[in-house]
Amino acid sequence: MICARMARPVSARHTTLRTAVALLAAGGLLAGCGASGGKAGSATGGSGGRAGAAHMTIGMVSHAGDGDTFWDIVQNGARRAAAKDGVRFLYAHDKEGSRQAELIQSYIDQKVDGLIVTLAKPQAVKAAVGKAEAQGIPVVTVNSGGEFSAAYGALAHIGQDETVAGRAVGDELNGRHARHVLCVIHEQGNVSLEDRCAGVRAAFHGKVDTLNVDGTNAPASQSSLQAELQADPSLDTVVTLGAPLASLSVKAKQQAGSSAQIATFDLNAEVVRLLKAKDVAFAVDQQPYLQGYEAVDLLRLHRDNADVLGGGRPVLTGPAIVTGKDVPQLEQYTGRGTR
């Protein structure tokens, strides 16, 4: 396991790693070491494993935008579990909430045996999730909107508490003596991204500004970041809320002639490289591979044994703060597609 610092609980700022892990475990943590699919619902997936032919079909609908490598890692975990469990896995994505609802409906029409959905824009998919459950299709939510999961009737939520993750970043920045932070939201209306910035603002002792960009438009996002850094030299930290934005922030910083440090939520191979080069100060790892893997496993176990993980509480996969010191282990995992 990566020897990263687990995020401190809100009420215990000086909690040790051992205690933090225990507290997270009590809340349902599944610890671990270690975009394909069509926007319109075309899918690929794993079958095989236990009995050769797939004995159930599971569909996942995410809020991923085009080119978001985070969701490649989620899919890697889901497909690995599907291959092990003898499950046919389908995947589709769209950043617009209305399209997500349509994709969920398409899987209902295909009579899948289970659904994995994200609740980044919860109101947009609420009715579709309700239709699935009304037709006896169990639903697991992952990654975003965990606070809505139980109310929407999902079996469980697998992910991190975004407010806690944001507070962990705020605490980390306090320790690094930051004073003025720019929190970059790459998808407007995504409740989880808003919670991350709110968590940073709640824990951080300095000033926090927010910048909204279109994460699917890299040139425009980089230009907006560069302009912001040039306009306000007091900005000493940029916090991006997704791995693809981290490298854009590094480029924007260089073009702006800024000395701001860059921090990010989430990992990919490029972020690990930037951590190694010290171009990114730290990252928040929420273990996306586990989110995909455990969601498929949970639905298969629920079908076979009526098992449910979490006991009604979220199954937490993070957060953990990782830095350049963790790069040797991280490089192993990014090479496997698990980080």
C-alpha positions in Angstrom: 0.0 0.0 0.0 1.2 3.5 -0.7 2.5 5.0 2.6 0.6 8.2 2.0 -0.8 10.4 4.7 -4.5 9.7 5.1 -6.7 12.7 5.3 -7.3 13.8 8.9 -10.9 13.6 10.2 -12.4 17.1 10.5 -12.5 17.0 14.3 -8.9 15.6 14.8 -6.4 17.7 12.9 -3.4 15.9 14.4 -4.6 12.4 14.0 -1.8 9.9 13.2 -1.9 7.8 10.0 -2.7 4.7 12.0 -5.6 6.3 13.7 -6.9 8.0 10.5 -6.9 4.6 8.7 -8.8 3.1 11.6 -11.4 5.9 11.6 -11.9 5.7 7.8 -12.2 1.9 8.1 -15.0 2.4 10.7 -16.8 4.4 8.1 -16.5 1.7 5.5 -13.0 2.2 3.9 -11.9 -0.6 1.6 -8.1 0.0 1.4 -6.1 -1.0 -1.5 -2.6 -0.9 -3.0 -1.7 -0.7 -5.9 -12.6 6.6 -21.9 -13.6 3.9 -23.5 -17.2 3.2 -24.1 -19.6 5.3 -26.1 -21.2 8.6 -25.0 -24.3 7.3 -26.7 -24.3 4.1 -24.8 -22.3 1.8 -26.9 -20.3 -0.4 -24.6 -17.5 -2.9 -24.2 -16.8 -5.0 -21.2 -15.4 -8.1 -19.6 -17.0 -11.5 -19.6 -15.4 -14.7 -18.5 -14.2 -15.6 -15.1 -16.2 -18.0 -12.9 -18.3 -19.9 -15.4 -17.0 -18.8 -18.8 -20.2 -17.2 -20.1 -21.4 -14.0 -18.3 -24.1 -14.8 -15.8 -25.2 -11.2 -15.3 -24.9 -7.8 -17.1 -23.9 -4.6 -15.3 -24.1 -1.1 -16.9 -22.2 1.9 -15.7 -23.1 5.5 -16.6 -20.6 8.3 -15.5 -20.5 12.0 -15.9 -17.0 11.9 -17.5 -16.2 14.4 -20.2 -14.3 13.3 -23.3 -10.6 12.5 -22.6 -10.9 12.3 -18.8 -8.3 9.7 -17.9 -9.6 9.3 -14.4 -12.5 7.3 -15.8 -10.2 5.0 -17.7 -8.9 3.9 -14.3 -12.4 3.4 -12.9 -13.2 1.3 -15.9 -10.0 -0.8 -15.5 -11.2 -1.7 -12.0 -14.7 -2.5 -13.1 -13.5 -4.7 -16.0 -11.1 -6.5 -13.8 -13.8 -7.4 -11.4 -16.2 -8.3 -14.3 -13.7 -10.7 -15.7 -13.2 -12.3 -12.3 -16.9 -12.5 -11.6 -18.3 -13.7 -14.9 -20.0 -10.4 -15.6 -20.7 -8.6 -18.9 -19.7 -4.9 -18.2 -21.2 -2.0 -20.2 -20.0 1.6 -20.0 -21.3 4.9 -21.3 -20.7 8.5 -20.3 -21.7 12.1 -20.9 -21.0 15.3 -19.0 -24.6 16.5 -19.4 -27.0 15.4 -16.7 -29.9 15.0 -19.2 -27.8 12.7 -21.4 -26.8 10.7 -18.3 -30.4 10.1 -17.6 -31.0 8.9 -21.1 -28.1 6.5 -20.9 -29.4 5.1 -17.7 -32.8 4.6 -19.4 -31.1 2.8 -22.3 -29.6 0.3 -19.9 -33.0 -0.2 -18.2 -34.4 -0.9 -21.7 -31.6 -3.5 -22.2 -32.7 -5.1 -18.9 -29.3 -5.1 -17.3 -29.0 -6.9 -14.0 -27.4 -4.0 -12.1 -26.5 -0.4 -12.6 -23.5 1.8 -11.4 -24.2 5.5 -11.7 -22.6 8.8 -10.6 -24.6 11.5 -9.0 -22.5 14.6 -10.1 -25.8 16.2 -11.1 -28.2 14.4 -8.9 -31.5 16.0 -9.8 -30.9 15.3 -13.5 -30.7 11.5 -12.9 -33.0 11.1 -9.9 -36.0 10.0 -12.0 -34.0 7.6 -14.1 -32.5 5.9 -11.0 -35.9 5.6 -9.5 -37.2 3.9 -12.7 -34.4 1.4 -12.5 -35.1 0.5 -8.9 -38.9 0.3 -9.6 -38.1 -2.4 -12.2 -36.0 -4.4 -9.7 -32.6 -3.3 -11.0 -30.2 -2.7 -8.1 -28.2 0.5 -8.2 -24.8 1.3 -6.7 -23.5 4.9 -6.8 -19.8 5.7 -7.2 -17.5 8.7 -7.0 -19.9 11.7 -6.7 -23.1 12.7 -4.9 -22.7 10.3 -2.0 -25.0 12.4 0.2 -27.8 11.6 -2.2 -27.2 7.9 -2.6 -29.3 6.5 0.2 -32.2 8.9 -0.4 -32.2 7.8 -4.0 -32.5 4.1 -2.9 -29.0 2.9 -3.9 -27.6 -0.1 -2.2 -24.4 1.7 -1.4 -22.1 4.5 -2.3 -18.4 3.9 -3.1 -16.0 6.8 -3.2 -14.6 9.5 -0.9 -16.3 12.2 1.1 -15.6 15.3 -1.0 -15.9 17.8 1.8 -13.5 15.8 4.0 -11.1 15.6 1.0 -11.3 19.3 0.5 -10.6 20.0 4.1 -7.6 17.7 3.9 -6.3 19.9 1.1 -6.9 23.0 3.2 -5.1 21.5 6.1 -2.2 20.5 3.9 -2.0 24.1 2.4 -2.0 25.5 5.9 1.1 23.4 6.7 2.7 24.7 3.5 2.0 28.3 4.6 -0.1 29.1 1.5 -2.1 32.4 1.7 -4.1 32.8 -1.5 -5.6 29.8 -3.3 -7.3 29.5 -6.7 -9.7 26.5 -6.8 -10.4 25.5 -10.4 -13.8 23.9 -11.1 -13.7 22.2 -14.5 -17.4 21.2 -14.7 -20.0 23.7 -13.6 -23.0 22.2 -11.7 -21.0 19.2 -10.5 -21.9 19.0 -6.8 -18.8 17.0 -5.9 -16.5 19.6 -7.3 -18.3 22.3 -5.5 -18.0 20.3 -2.3 -14.2 20.0 -2.8 -13.8 23.7 -3.1 -16.1 24.3 -0.1 -14.0 21.9 2.0 -10.8 23.7 1.0 -12.4 27.0 1.9 -13.7 25.7 5.3 -10.2 24.4 6.5 -7.8 26.9 4.8 -6.7 29.9 6.9 -6.2 32.1 3.9 -8.2 33.4 0.9 -9.8 31.1 -1.6 -11.0 32.2 -5.0 -12.9 30.1 -7.5 -12.4 29.8 -11.3 -14.8 28.0 -13.6 -13.4 26.5 -16.8 -14.6 24.0 -19.4 -12.5 20.9 -18.6 -13.1 19.4 -22.0 -11.6 22.5 -23.7 -7.9 22.3 -22.8 -6.6 25.4 -24.7 -9.4 27.7 -23.3 -8.9 26.3 -19.7 -5.1 26.9 -19.9 -5.7 30.4 -21.2 -8.1 31.2 -18.4 -5.7 30.0 -15.8 -2.8 31.9 -17.3 -4.9 35.1 -17.4 -5.9 34.7 -13.7 -2.3 34.1 -12.6 -1.1 37.2 -14.5 -3.9 39.4 -13.2 -3.4 38.5 -9.5 0.3 38.0 -8.5 -0.9 37.3 -4.9 -2.1 33.9 -5.9 0.4 31.4 -4.5 -1.5 28.2 -5.0 -3.6 26.6 -7.7 -5.8 23.7 -6.7 -7.2 21.7 -9.6 -10.1 19.2 -9.0 -9.1 16.7 -11.6 -5.8 15.2 -12.9 -6.1 16.5 -16.5 -6.2 20.1 -15.3 -3.0 19.7 -13.3 -0.7 19.6 -16.3 -2.6 22.6 -17.9 -2.1 24.5 -14.6 1.7 23.8 -14.8 1.8 25.2 -18.3 -0.3 28.2 -17.4 1.9 29.0 -14.5 5.0 28.8 -16.7 3.5 31.1 -19.3 2.3 33.5 -16.7 5.7 33.7 -15.0 4.0 32.8 -11.7 5.7 31.1 -8.7 2.4 29.5 -7.5 2.5 25.9 -6.3 0.2 23.4 -8.0 -1.9 20.9 -6.2 -4.5 18.6 -7.6 -7.2 16.1 -6.8 -6.8 12.7 -8.4 -4.0 10.9 -10.1 -2.9 9.7 -13.6 0.5 8.9 -15.1 1.1 12.5 -16.0 0.4 13.7 -12.5 2.8 11.1 -11.1 5.4 12.4 -13.5 4.7 16.0 -12.4 5.0 14.9 -8.7 8.4 13.4 -9.5 9.5 16.6 -11.2 8.2 18.6 -8.3 6.0 20.6 -10.7 3.0 19.4 -8.6 3.4 19.8 -4.9 0.8 17.1 -3.9 -2.2 15.2 -5.1 -5.3 13.6 -3.5 -5.7 9.9 -4.3 -9.3 8.6 -4.0 -8.4 5.2 -5.6 -10.6 5.2 -8.6 -9.7 1.6 -9.5 -11.3 0.5 -6.3 -14.4 2.4 -7.1 -15.0 0.5 -10.3 -13.8 -2.9 -8.9 -15.9 -2.8 -5.7 -19.0 -1.5 -7.4 -19.1 -4.5 -9.8 -18.2 -6.9 -7.0 -20.9 -5.5 -4.8 -23.6 -6.0 -7.4 -22.5 -9.5 -8.2 -22.4 -10.4 -4.5 -25.8 -8.8 -3.9 -27.2 -10.9 -6.7 -25.7 -14.2 -5.5 -25.9 -13.7 -1.7 -28.0 -10.5 -1.0 -24.7 -9.1 0.4 -24.4 -5.3 0.8 -21.2 -3.5 1.7 -21.1 -0.5 4.1 -23.9 -1.3 6.4 -25.8 1.7 5.1 -22.8 4.0 5.2 -20.5 5.0 2.3 -17.7 2.7 1.4 -14.8 5.1 1.5 -11.8 4.8 -0.9 -10.0 7.9 0.1 -8.8 10.5 0.5 -5.0 10.2 0.9 -2.4 12.9 0.3 0.5 11.8 -1.9 3.7 13.6 -2.7 6.9 13.1 -4.6 8.0 10.7 -1.8 5.3 8.3 -3.0 6.3 8.3 -6.6 8.3 5.0 -6.6 5.2 3.1 -5.6 2.8 5.2 -7.7 4.9 4.5 -10.8 4.3 0.8 -10.4 0.6 1.2 -10.1 0.2 3.7 -13.0 2.0 1.2 -15.2 -0.7 -1.3 -14.3 -3.5 1.1 -14.9 -4.6 1.1 -11.3 -3.7 4.7 -10.5 
